[in-house]
Amino acid sequence: MGTGIGQRCRVVPFGPEVRLSVPVGVRAELPGIDPSKDIEIGVTEGVMTLRVERREETSEKHHTECRYGSFARSVRLPAGAKGDEATAEYRDGVLTVSVPVPETKTGTRTIPVHHV
């Protein structure tokens, strides 16, 4: 099962596995990916974009088999998200990206009553 990357590779990017929380986080299952070569993450104007490209080549005595594919997904970040402070971690085939979101103050203000 795959998404254009080969039948032996299971890739579930931003599907049911997307988890958003504070700080905002994105989680994608990307087994077999080399994060230093195959993953690119960017934030532009409040939109985080993940690009992944995978290439795999196997050679045997009389033939060579190549499998490759790529995809990109974009996620709009909530207002106030600090995209320039985003962090990413790849562990055991799972990419987790965290973006801090400062706590927003509500428009309600309590006005103290002074006893005169």
DRENMI-469529 format. One record per residue (C-alpha): residue in one letter; x, y, z. Coordinates in pm, whole numbers, plus 50000, padded with zeros to 5 digits. Example, Ala and Ser with C-alpha at 12.3 -4.5 7.8 and 13.67 -1.06 7.14 Angstrom:
# DRENMI-469529
a512304955050780/s513674989450714/
# end
This chain:
# DRENMI-469529
m500005000050000/g501545033349903/t500995066949747/g503125066849438/i506275055949618/g506125018449562/q503984989449666/r506264978249946/c506295012250114/r503475023550342/v503215061250351/v500465078750543/p501235115950530/f498765140150685/g495885115650666/p494115103250976/e497465104751154/v497625142751155/r497475155351509/l497145192051589/s497715205151940/v499275234552123/p502035238152032/v500745229651686/g502115196251576/v502035176551254/r502795139451249/a503425118550936/e504415082050900/l507325080950655/p509145047550693/g512365042450501/i512955079450435/d516345095750487/p515295128250658/s518515146650570/k518015140150196/d514335132850135/i512365157350353/e511955194850307/i509825215650545/g509125252550500/v506855279350646/t505725308450430/e503025333750520/g501405311650782/v501415279650574/m503695250250655/t504605228650355/l506115193850374/r507765179250063/v509035143450055/e510765125249772/r511885089349790/r514115070449549/e514965034049587/e517015012749352/t517694975549377/s520084957549145/e520314920649079/k522454900848840/h520454907748522/h518194937148603/t517784968748807/e514504979748964/c513815016149050/r510975029449262/y510475065949329/g507795090949410/s507125123849578/f504345143449741/a503755176749908/r501225186750172/s500455221250311/v498855229850645/r497655264750739/l498985273951082/p496755291251337/a497055328851382/g500085337851592/a501965305351525/k505725310751536/g506815293051218/d510375305851254/e510645286051581/a509365253151436/t511255221051515/a511175187251342/e512115152551463/y512275119651270/r512225088351484/d511375052351396/g509835062251061/v507645089851206/l508155126851135/t506895150851401/v506915188451340/s506105212351627/v505295249251592/p504865270051908/v501665290351938/p501595316952209/e498595317152435/t496165343052306/k494305366052537/t490575367752499/g488865400752427/t487265400252771/r488735421253046/t487685421653409/i487125456453547/p487645459953921/v484975478154120/h486295502854378/h484235508854690/v484065545954763/
# end
